[in-house]
Amino acid sequence: MTNKRKILIVLLVILALALAGFAVYYVYFRKTPGETTTETPGAGKPPAQTGVRAMDDKLKKISSVIAVSPIASADGQKILYAGKKGNLYETDFDGGNQKETNLVVLQNLIKTLWSPAREEFATIYANADGRKIFYNNAKTKKTSPYDAGIKSLAFSKSENKIAYYLSNDLQNTNAVFIADADGTNARAVFNTRVKDIRVEWVSSNQIAISTAPSGLVPNVLWVLNIDTQKLLPVMSQVYGFTMRWSPSGGRFLFSQTDAKGANLTLFSSNQTGTEVKNLGLATLPEKCAFSAKDENIVFCSAPASAPDIVWPDDYYKQIYSASEQIWSINLSTGKKDMVYDFDETLASDAADLIVSPGADRLIFLNKKDGAIYSLKLK
């Protein structure tokens, strides 16, 4: 074979390979007319659905990011939550139909609080120089800082209003205020000498005011009528006191310990504190949720064996490790049923519990891994 013939064959092979490569590009990679390379917000990230993973026949993980403060949507049909590093997420109770929208957050986001319409919310950040709280509007995208002196804040259950406790020594201010959701039109409703208090809405015109929870200091609870400014003492000298109010405000759950922060016990009470029941469970109210179908039923996560720590002080410091169980409790009869026992291979600290409208699923944030889980109840 001559050199010219060899060169010709080599050129033909190269040409054939080039034509084959072009054909592959044309069929599989060529953009169609009008197609652009513009990415939508969030594109390039793994879809949120990749976070759905069955743990067993009842429990599934339904988030793909470290989550903060899950809450039911305004109609109660979906779950909303913020990502620790940004963006807002929405999902069904079983993890389906997940959506993601943009939200820029600062570092160290620890909590979000939502208005009843789920259009306005507060973001709370923990920094070395103290907590910072920002107002956010999901529709207008407006963001602005609340007064730096605000130590505790809560949204009304029925209106776009907030209640907050503000302490500012320079201004000689130590009071509870109510205001519009963005902090405007504020007015003081309760002046006090008590420092470091917590506020929570009970009903449209009632606010629960309590001292900072500790198992080493006795705590106090009042209920304030913001229309009449009448202050009703409800509980006093209760160690380890934290609380969770029912949606109607007719009753609440609370915790109690001895003077050393030990022997944690969960109780229920009517609004005035005159009808108290020992529920026989060692857990905190923030690890419980009222059923959406019947306020007589609550679901709680509790350690199978309560660790020897100071409650709730050490729990808030994340000095907590236990194998947990999910219980349902009938507040009228006191009957308890264990509905789920966590596998010991899954480190668990269930909080921010939410019961589905049909009471067939329970949502919770596992503070150990930052993921949201859905537990099948029926």
N, C-alpha and C positions, 0 to 999 in steps of 0.2 A: 504494500500500500504506500503511495507517495505521501510526502509531507503535506502537500496541498489538500489531498483527500482527507488526511487526518484532521487538518485544521477545519475543513468544511464540516466534518461530522461533529467536532467539538462545538462549533458555532450553532449547528442545528439543535444539539442537545440543550445548550444554554437558552436558545430561543424558545424551545418547548417548555423548559422549566419556567421561564418568565411568563409565557402565556398561561400556564397552569396556575401560577401564583396570582395573576390578574383575575382569572376566573373565580378562584376561591374568594378573593376580595370582593368581586362584583356580586357574588351570590350571598355571602354571609356578612360582610362588613360595610358595604356601601350605604350611605345615608339616603333615605328616600327624599324626594323633592319637598322642600319646606322644613325639613328636620333641622333642629339647631342643637348646639351643645350646651345650652343654658341649663344649669342644675336647679332644681327646686330646693327650698330650704330643707336641710336635713338629708339631702341626697348624698350618697356615698357612705352613709352609716348603715350598719346592719339593721334591717327592719325590726320594729318593736316585737313582732310576732316570734322572733327567734328566742325571746325570753321565756316563752311558754314551754314548760317542761314538767311532765308528770313525775311526782316523787313516789307515789303509790296509787292505789285505786281511789283514794279520797282527796289527796292533797296534790296541788300543782303550783308551781312557781309561774307567775304571770308577768313579771317585769324583767327587762333586759338591762336596766341601769340601776344604780344606787338611788333609791327613792326617798322622798321626804313627804310626810304628812298626807297619806291617802285620805280621801273624803268622798262621800257619795255626791253625785251630781244633784242639781236643783230638783230634778224630777225623781231622784232616787234610783234611776235605772242603770247608771254607769259609775265607774270609779275614776276620780281625777287625782293626779299627784304631780309633784314637781320632781325633776331630776336633781340630784345633788350638785351636778355640774352645769345645770341649765336645762331649759325647755320644759314644757308642760305636756303631760301624757293623759290619755283617756282610753278606757278599756271597759268591756263588759265584765260582769262578775266572774265569768268563766275564762277570761283572758282573750276573748274574741274581739274583732272590730277595733283594733288598736289604732290610735291616731296620735300624732306628735305635732306640736306647734312650738314656734320659737319663743324662748324666754331667756334673756341674759341675766345671769345672777352673779353676785360677788362670791368671794371665797367664804367657806365655812357656813353655808346655809344649813340651819338646823331645824327650821320649822316654817310652815305656812299656815295662815289663818284665813278663812274665806267668808265672804258675805253670803247671805242666804240665797241670792240669785246666782252665785258663783261667777260674778263678773268683776268684782273687786276683791283684793286680797292683800294680806300683809306678809312680807318675808322677814324672817328673823335670823340674824347672823351673830355668831359668837366670835368675838375677836379678843385679842390680848387686852385691849383697853375697854372691854365691856361689850354688852349686846348693842346691836344697832337694828332698828326696825324701819322698814320701808313700806310705803303705800304703793300698790300696783293696780292698774286697771287693764284687764285682759282685752277689752275692746279698743280703747283709745291708745293703749301702750304707754300711758302716763306712769311715771315712776318718780316718787319724791320721798325724802326721809321724813319720818315722824319726829316730833320733839325728842331730843336726846335724853330728856329727863324721864321719859316713859319707861316704866319697869315691868308693867303687865298690861296686856291688851286683849280684848275679846270682841268679836262681832256679835251683834244682835241676832237672835234666831229668826226674826220676822221682818226686820227693816235693814236698810243699808246704813246702820249706825254702829258706832263702836263705843265701848266703855274702856277707860284706861286709868291706871294709877300712875300719877306723876309726882316725882320727888325732886325738888331743886332747892338746895340749901341757900344758894345765892339769891334766889327770888323769894325765899321763905315760903315755898309752896310744898304742901304734902297733902294731896287730895285725890279723890276719884272724880273723873270727868266723863261726860258723854259728849259725842260730837258726830258730825257726818263722817262717812267712811274714810275720807281723805284727811280728816283731822280738823277741818274747818268748822266754824260755828260751835266751838266748844263751850261748855258751861260746867262749873263745878257743882256736884251733887252731894258730896260728902267730904268734909274737911276732917282730918284726923292727926293725932300725934303718933299713931302706930306706924312703924316703918316697915318697908318691904312686904307689902300685902299683895294678894292675888285677887283678880276679878273674873267673874264668869256670869253670863246672862242666865237667868232662871226662866223668865218670861218676858213679854214685850215691855213691861214696866218694872221688872224686878232684877236686881243684880246681887249675886252672892259675893261677899267680901270676906276673905279669910287671911290669916297670917301665913307667912312663909312656912311650908311643910318641913317638919323635922321630927325625928323620933327621940330627940334629946331635949326638946323644948315643947311645952304644952301649947296647943294651937286653939284658935278661936274662929267661929263662923257666925256671920251676921247675914241677914237678907235685907236689902235696902229697896224700898218703894221709891222710885225716882219721881213719881208724880207728887206724893205727899212728903217725901224725904223722911219718912218714918223708918227707923232702923230697928229690926227685930233680932234680938240675940237668939241664936239657934243652938249652938254648941260651944262649950268652953272646957278648958283643961283636958283636951284630947291630944295625947302624944301620937305622932306618926300620921297626922290627919292630912289626907288628900281627898278629893271628891270628884264625882261625875254625876251630873244632873240628867234626868230623863228628858226626852224631847218636849214633853208637856210641862215640865217643871214641877210636877206634883210630888216627886220623890227624888232621892239621890242615893248613890252609893258612897260609902266613905271607909277609910282604913283607920285602924287604931293599933297602937303598940303599947308596950309598957314604957316606963321612964328611961329605959336603956335602948329603946328602938328595937326591941326583940318581941317575940310572940305576936307577929303580924296577924291581924284578923280583918276580914271584910264584913261590913255591916250595910244594911239598908235603912232608910229613914223616910218619914213623910217630910213635907217642906218645913214644918215648924220644929222638927226634932223631938216630937212627943211620942212617936211610935217607932222604936228602934228594934231591928232584928239582927241577930248574929247569923250570918250566912254560912259559917263553918268552913270557910276557905281562906287560906293564907295567900292573899294577893292584893294588888293595888287596884283602885278604881280605874286608872288609866289603862289597865289591861283587860277592861270589860266593855261591853256594848249592850245597849237595850235592843230587843227585837223590834224590827220595824212593824211587825204584825200585832204584837202584844207587849206592852210595857211591863207586864208582870213577869216576862221572861228575859233573863239576861244571859249572855255568854261571856265567859271569862277564861283567860289563860292563867294558869297557876303552876308554880313549881310542885313536882311530885313530892319533894321534900324541901321545905324552905331553908335556904342556906343561912348560916349564922353570920348575918351582917346587920348593920344599923339601918333599919327601914324608916323612911324611904331614902335617907341621905346617901348611903352607899350605892343604892340602886341608881340614883341620878348621876353618881360618879362612875357608873358602868362597872362597879365592883360587884358583879352578879354573874353567876353561872349555875344553871340547874337544868335538869330534864323536866320539860313542861307537859302539861295536859290541858285540853280544852274541856270546860264544863258548861252545862246549861243549868240554870237555877230558876225555879219558880218562886218568885218573891212572896206570893200569897201563901203557899203551902210550905215553903222551905225545902222542897224536894230538889235533889241534885242528881244529875246524870253526867257521867263522863262520856263525851262524844268523840274524843280523839286523844290518843297517847302518842306523843312525838317519838319517832325513832331516835335512839341515843346517838346515832351517827350524824344527825342534823342538829347542830347547835341552835338553840331557839330562845328567843325573847320576844314573844308576840305582843305587839302594842298597836294602838290606833285601829282597833277592831271595828268592822262594819258588817252589819247583817243585811243580806239582800231583802228586797221587798217581800218575796215569798218565803223568807226564812229557810231557804234551801241551800244557801252558800254563806260562808263567813270569810271575809277578807281581813287580812292583817299584815302589818309591816313587821318583818323579822329584823329586829335591831342588831342581830349578830352579823348578818350578811347584807343588810340594807335592801333586801328584795321583798316584793309583795307576793303573798301567797293566797290562793283560793282554796278553801276547804269545803268539800261537799258534805252538807248536813243531812240530806235526804237521798 
